[in-house]
């Protein structure tokens, strides 16, 4: 595995996401390179995740080519956002539910941009991003459940007037936790740590621990909550450990226990599927296993990661290491270039599949360069 192959994959994936952008600023959800046709499907959370993916690629890039596309999407989301009297910013994406996960991912994009303020357009742009970020954080915090069996995880969505409602979603619990952790750690929001501590514990107890106990008895007993919460919680635990190892030390063994399950899942998963999302959690787990001097786990994870990167490259249209169906895509189809297939035998290229793959490859590149993960 060479860093050059990873860099090519990141650049190609970012190119696909930018080429998927509409004139309005959101993204065409899926492109089938065989049919040369865009899908009419849409998903607000995956739209917001694409913005975050571009902000991560921008954070690592040596140029500013991605910033215009990011600004365009920020403007689109802002045009579909209402601000309440208490400062909460409510996204109302056309034709979609008001899902908290989308707000969390938009929040993460703001955080990545504000971590490098020198690359933005000056004090005015910084102030606007900070103001918008504060409003999105207020929306996340207002979504915390305060009683019942799901206390301290999050309502799934909110009504038009901002009233939180719905059962929790393990995906949104993890996305919201990660957004709060990164805001506290990188942007000085120390007022959030007490709430983060109870949210992290509740998320573990509700979304992860029951399933991990069940799979010890029977591997087939894995819960849907485990998969949904996996990479988001793993990234959160990694950040918590990097912030205060003494305070959050219990999350090291938890992260590694969770990784054991995901490694087993990957080893038994269908060989043709794209599981880039899993490596957003397994790469932090590898670093924690090294820190814990857990040689058995680190060796196993290293092997899994090496195999995974080759597989991901193989599913990316236009990559020199593309194989199987992806290698047959026409090189003159600019719309397809850089898109990550959902599987080796599928010509569908989705923005979320590509975004997760780009992030996993970016994390792997930073790992190999011994730099801080994004």
C-alpha positions as CSV (number, residue, x, y, z in Angstrom):
1,X,0.0,0.0,0.0
2,X,1.4,3.4,-1.1
3,X,0.4,6.8,0.1
4,X,0.2,7.9,-3.6
5,X,-2.6,5.4,-4.2
6,X,-4.5,6.9,-1.2
7,X,-3.9,10.5,-2.3
8,X,-5.2,9.6,-5.8
9,X,-8.3,8.1,-4.2
10,X,-9.0,11.2,-2.0
11,X,-8.6,13.5,-5.0
12,X,-10.8,11.4,-7.2
13,X,-13.5,11.0,-4.6
14,X,-13.6,14.8,-3.9
15,X,-13.8,15.3,-7.7
16,X,-16.9,13.0,-7.9
17,X,-18.6,14.8,-5.0
18,X,-18.0,18.2,-6.6
19,X,-19.2,17.0,-10.0
20,X,-22.3,15.7,-8.2
21,X,-23.2,19.2,-7.0
22,X,-26.3,20.8,-8.5
23,X,-26.6,24.5,-9.4
24,X,-28.6,25.0,-6.2
25,X,-25.7,23.7,-4.1
26,X,-27.0,20.3,-2.9
27,X,-25.9,17.0,-4.6
28,X,-27.3,14.5,-7.0
29,X,-27.6,11.4,-4.8
30,X,-26.6,8.5,-7.1
31,X,-25.2,8.1,-10.6
32,X,-25.2,4.8,-12.6
33,X,-22.3,4.8,-14.9
34,X,-23.6,2.0,-17.0
35,X,-26.9,3.8,-17.7
36,X,-25.2,7.2,-17.5
37,X,-28.2,8.4,-15.5
38,X,-28.8,10.1,-12.2
39,X,-31.2,8.7,-9.6
40,X,-34.1,10.8,-8.4
41,X,-33.6,9.4,-4.8
42,X,-32.5,11.8,-2.1
43,X,-31.6,11.7,1.6
44,X,-31.0,14.8,3.8
45,X,-28.5,13.1,6.1
46,X,-26.4,11.9,3.2
47,X,-26.5,15.3,1.7
48,X,-25.1,16.8,4.9
49,X,-22.6,14.0,5.1
50,X,-21.3,14.9,1.6
51,X,-20.7,18.5,2.8
52,X,-18.7,17.1,5.8
53,X,-16.7,14.9,3.4
54,X,-15.8,17.8,1.3
55,X,-14.8,19.8,4.4
56,X,-12.5,16.9,5.5
57,X,-10.9,16.8,2.0
58,X,-10.4,20.5,2.1
59,X,-8.8,20.3,5.6
60,X,-6.2,18.0,4.1
61,X,-5.8,19.6,0.7
62,X,-2.9,21.9,-0.3
63,X,-5.2,24.1,-2.5
64,X,-8.5,25.9,-2.2
65,X,-10.3,24.2,-5.1
66,X,-12.9,22.7,-2.8
67,X,-13.8,25.8,-0.9
68,X,-16.2,27.3,-3.5
69,X,-18.2,24.0,-3.6
70,X,-18.3,24.0,0.2
71,X,-19.5,27.6,0.3
72,X,-22.2,26.8,-2.3
73,X,-23.6,23.9,-0.2
74,X,-23.4,26.0,3.0
75,X,-25.5,28.7,1.3
76,X,-28.0,26.0,0.1
77,X,-28.5,24.7,3.6
78,X,-28.7,28.2,5.1
79,X,-31.4,29.0,2.6
80,X,-33.5,26.1,4.0
81,X,-32.8,26.9,7.7
82,X,-35.0,28.8,10.2
83,X,-33.6,30.5,13.2
84,X,-35.7,30.4,16.4
85,X,-35.8,33.1,19.0
86,X,-33.5,31.1,21.3
87,X,-30.8,30.9,18.5
88,X,-31.5,27.3,17.4
89,X,-31.0,26.7,13.7
90,X,-33.5,24.3,12.2
91,X,-32.8,22.7,8.8
92,X,-35.9,22.0,6.7
93,X,-34.6,20.2,3.7
94,X,-37.2,20.1,0.9
95,X,-39.3,16.9,0.8
96,X,-37.4,15.3,3.7
97,X,-37.9,14.8,7.5
98,X,-36.2,17.1,9.9
99,X,-33.6,14.6,11.0
100,X,-31.1,15.6,13.8
101,X,-28.3,13.6,12.1
102,X,-28.3,16.1,9.2
103,X,-27.8,19.0,11.7
104,X,-24.9,17.1,13.4
105,X,-23.1,16.5,10.0
106,X,-23.5,20.2,9.0
107,X,-22.1,21.1,12.4
108,X,-19.1,18.8,11.8
109,X,-18.5,20.6,8.5
110,X,-18.4,24.0,10.3
111,X,-16.0,22.7,12.9
112,X,-13.5,21.4,10.2
113,X,-13.6,24.8,8.5
114,X,-13.1,26.7,11.7
115,X,-10.2,24.6,12.8
116,X,-8.2,26.3,10.0
117,X,-9.6,29.9,10.1
118,X,-6.5,31.2,8.2
119,X,-7.8,29.4,5.1
120,X,-11.2,31.2,5.1
121,X,-12.1,34.5,3.7
122,X,-11.4,36.7,6.7
123,X,-13.1,37.9,9.9
124,X,-16.5,38.3,8.3
125,X,-16.7,34.7,7.0
126,X,-15.3,33.4,10.3
127,X,-17.9,35.3,12.3
128,X,-20.8,34.0,10.2
129,X,-19.6,30.4,10.5
130,X,-19.2,30.7,14.2
131,X,-22.7,32.2,14.6
132,X,-24.2,29.5,12.5
133,X,-22.3,26.8,14.3
134,X,-23.6,28.1,17.6
135,X,-27.1,27.8,16.4
136,X,-26.6,24.2,15.1
137,X,-25.0,23.2,18.4
138,X,-28.0,24.6,20.2
139,X,-30.3,22.4,18.1
140,X,-28.3,19.3,18.9
141,X,-28.2,20.1,22.6
142,X,-32.0,20.7,22.6
143,X,-32.4,17.2,21.2
144,X,-31.0,15.5,24.3
145,X,-33.6,13.2,26.0
146,X,-33.7,14.0,29.7
147,X,-35.7,11.1,31.1
148,X,-36.9,7.6,30.5
149,X,-35.0,4.6,29.2
150,X,-33.3,6.7,26.5
151,X,-32.1,9.5,28.7
152,X,-29.1,11.4,27.4
153,X,-29.2,10.1,23.9
154,X,-31.1,12.1,21.3
155,X,-34.5,12.5,19.8
156,X,-34.4,11.4,16.2
157,X,-35.9,14.6,14.7
158,X,-37.8,17.8,15.4
159,X,-41.1,19.3,14.4
160,X,-41.5,22.4,12.3
161,X,-41.5,24.5,15.5
162,X,-38.3,22.9,16.8
163,X,-40.0,20.5,19.3
164,X,-37.8,17.4,19.4
165,X,-39.6,14.1,18.9
166,X,-39.2,10.5,17.8
167,X,-37.2,7.5,19.2
168,X,-33.5,7.7,19.2
169,X,-31.4,6.7,16.1
170,X,-28.0,5.1,16.8
171,X,-26.6,6.9,13.7
172,X,-27.8,10.3,14.9
173,X,-26.7,9.6,18.5
174,X,-23.2,8.9,17.3
175,X,-23.1,11.8,14.8
176,X,-24.4,14.2,17.4
177,X,-21.9,13.0,20.0
178,X,-19.0,13.4,17.6
179,X,-20.1,16.9,16.7
180,X,-20.2,17.9,20.4
181,X,-16.9,16.3,21.2
182,X,-15.1,18.0,18.3
183,X,-16.6,21.4,19.1
184,X,-15.5,21.1,22.7
185,X,-12.0,19.7,21.9
186,X,-11.0,21.9,18.9
187,X,-13.1,25.1,19.3
188,X,-12.8,25.6,23.0
189,X,-16.4,24.8,24.0
190,X,-15.4,23.6,27.5
191,X,-19.0,24.1,28.7
192,X,-20.0,20.9,26.8
193,X,-17.8,18.4,28.5
194,X,-20.1,17.5,31.4
195,X,-23.0,16.9,29.0
196,X,-20.7,15.0,26.6
197,X,-19.7,12.7,29.4
198,X,-23.2,11.6,30.2
199,X,-24.2,11.4,26.5
200,X,-21.2,9.1,25.7
201,X,-22.1,6.8,28.6
202,X,-25.8,6.7,27.7
203,X,-24.9,6.0,24.0
204,X,-22.7,3.1,25.0
205,X,-25.3,1.6,27.3
206,X,-28.2,1.9,24.9
207,X,-26.6,1.4,21.4
208,X,-23.5,-0.8,21.9
209,X,-23.3,-2.7,25.2
210,X,-26.5,-4.9,24.8
211,X,-25.5,-6.1,21.4
212,X,-21.9,-6.7,22.3
213,X,-23.1,-8.9,25.2
214,X,-25.4,-10.7,22.9
215,X,-22.8,-11.5,20.3
216,X,-20.5,-13.1,22.9
217,X,-23.2,-15.8,23.3
218,X,-24.2,-15.9,19.6
219,X,-22.5,-14.0,16.8
220,X,-25.8,-13.8,14.9
221,X,-27.4,-11.8,17.7
222,X,-25.7,-8.5,16.6
223,X,-28.2,-5.6,16.8
224,X,-28.9,-3.0,14.2
225,X,-28.0,-0.4,16.9
226,X,-24.4,-1.7,17.0
227,X,-23.9,-1.1,13.3
228,X,-25.5,2.3,13.3
229,X,-23.5,3.6,16.3
230,X,-20.2,1.9,15.4
231,X,-17.9,4.3,13.5
232,X,-19.4,7.4,15.0
233,X,-18.9,6.3,18.6
234,X,-15.4,4.9,17.7
235,X,-14.3,8.3,16.3
236,X,-15.8,10.0,19.4
237,X,-14.0,7.7,21.8
238,X,-10.7,8.3,20.0
239,X,-11.2,12.0,20.4
240,X,-12.2,11.7,24.1
241,X,-9.1,9.6,24.8
242,X,-6.9,12.2,23.0
243,X,-8.5,15.0,25.1
244,X,-8.3,13.5,28.6
245,X,-7.0,9.9,28.9
246,X,-7.6,9.8,32.7
247,X,-11.2,11.1,32.6
248,X,-12.2,9.0,29.6
249,X,-9.9,6.0,29.9
250,X,-12.7,3.5,30.1
251,X,-13.4,4.1,26.4
252,X,-10.1,2.5,25.3
253,X,-11.2,-1.1,26.1
254,X,-14.7,-0.4,24.9
255,X,-13.5,0.9,21.6
256,X,-11.3,-2.2,21.1
257,X,-14.1,-4.5,22.1
258,X,-16.3,-2.9,19.6
259,X,-13.6,-3.2,17.0
260,X,-13.3,-6.9,17.6
261,X,-16.9,-7.3,16.6
262,X,-16.5,-5.1,13.5
263,X,-13.3,-7.0,12.4
264,X,-15.2,-10.3,12.7
265,X,-18.1,-8.8,10.7
266,X,-15.7,-7.6,8.0
267,X,-14.0,-11.0,7.8
268,X,-17.3,-12.7,7.2
269,X,-18.9,-10.0,5.1
270,X,-19.7,-10.5,1.4
271,X,-16.4,-9.9,-0.4
272,X,-18.1,-7.7,-3.1
273,X,-19.5,-5.1,-0.7
274,X,-18.2,-1.6,0.0
275,X,-17.7,-1.1,3.7
276,X,-15.7,2.1,3.8
277,X,-17.7,3.3,6.7
278,X,-16.3,0.5,9.0
279,X,-12.8,1.8,8.6
280,X,-13.7,5.2,9.9
281,X,-13.9,3.3,13.2
282,X,-11.2,0.6,12.7
283,X,-8.4,3.1,12.0
284,X,-8.9,4.9,15.4
285,X,-9.1,1.5,17.0
286,X,-5.8,0.5,15.5
287,X,-4.1,3.6,16.9
288,X,-5.7,2.9,20.4
289,X,-4.4,-0.7,20.2
290,X,-0.9,0.6,19.6
291,X,-1.2,3.0,22.5
292,X,-2.4,0.2,24.7
293,X,0.5,-2.0,23.5
294,X,-2.0,-4.6,22.5
295,X,0.1,-6.4,19.9
296,X,-2.4,-9.1,19.1
297,X,-5.2,-6.6,18.2
298,X,-2.9,-4.2,16.4
299,X,-1.4,-6.9,14.2
300,X,-4.9,-8.2,13.3
301,X,-6.2,-4.6,12.6
302,X,-3.1,-3.8,10.5
303,X,-3.8,-6.8,8.3
304,X,-7.5,-5.9,8.0
305,X,-6.7,-2.3,7.1
306,X,-4.1,-3.2,4.4
307,X,-6.6,-5.5,2.7
308,X,-9.4,-3.0,3.0
309,X,-7.5,-0.2,1.3
310,X,-6.8,-2.3,-1.7
311,X,-10.4,-3.3,-1.9
312,X,-11.6,0.3,-1.7
313,X,-9.3,1.4,-4.4
314,X,-10.6,-1.4,-6.6
315,X,-14.2,-0.1,-6.3
316,X,-13.4,3.5,-7.3
317,X,-14.0,4.5,-10.9
318,X,-11.0,6.1,-12.5
319,X,-8.5,4.8,-9.9
320,X,-5.4,3.2,-11.4
321,X,-6.0,0.2,-9.1
322,X,-9.7,-0.1,-10.0
323,X,-10.6,-3.7,-10.7
324,X,-13.6,-5.9,-11.8
325,X,-16.5,-3.8,-13.0
326,X,-15.0,-0.4,-11.9
327,X,-12.1,-0.9,-14.3
328,X,-14.6,-1.1,-17.2
329,X,-16.1,2.3,-16.7
330,X,-15.6,4.7,-19.6
331,X,-12.8,7.1,-19.0
332,X,-14.6,9.9,-20.9
333,X,-17.5,9.9,-18.4
334,X,-16.5,12.8,-16.2
335,X,-19.6,12.4,-14.1
336,X,-18.5,8.9,-13.0
337,X,-14.8,9.7,-12.3
338,X,-13.9,9.2,-8.6
339,X,-17.2,7.6,-7.6
340,X,-17.1,4.6,-5.3
341,X,-19.2,1.7,-6.2
342,X,-21.4,0.1,-3.6
343,X,-20.0,-3.3,-4.6
344,X,-17.5,-4.7,-7.0
345,X,-20.4,-5.8,-9.3
346,X,-22.5,-2.6,-9.0
347,X,-22.3,0.4,-11.4
348,X,-24.2,2.6,-8.9
349,X,-22.1,5.5,-7.5
350,X,-23.6,7.1,-4.4
351,X,-22.5,10.3,-2.7
352,X,-22.6,8.7,0.8
353,X,-20.6,5.6,-0.2
354,X,-18.0,7.8,-1.8
355,X,-17.9,10.2,1.2
356,X,-17.3,7.4,3.7
357,X,-14.6,5.9,1.4
358,X,-12.8,9.2,1.0
359,X,-12.8,9.8,4.7
360,X,-11.5,6.3,5.5
361,X,-8.7,6.6,2.9
362,X,-7.9,10.1,4.2
363,X,-7.6,8.7,7.8
364,X,-5.3,5.9,6.5
365,X,-3.1,8.4,4.7
366,X,-2.8,10.5,7.9
367,X,-2.0,7.4,9.9
368,X,0.8,6.4,7.5
369,X,2.1,10.0,7.7
370,X,1.9,9.9,11.6
371,X,-0.4,12.9,11.6
372,X,-3.5,13.7,13.6
373,X,-6.6,12.0,12.2
374,X,-9.4,14.1,10.7
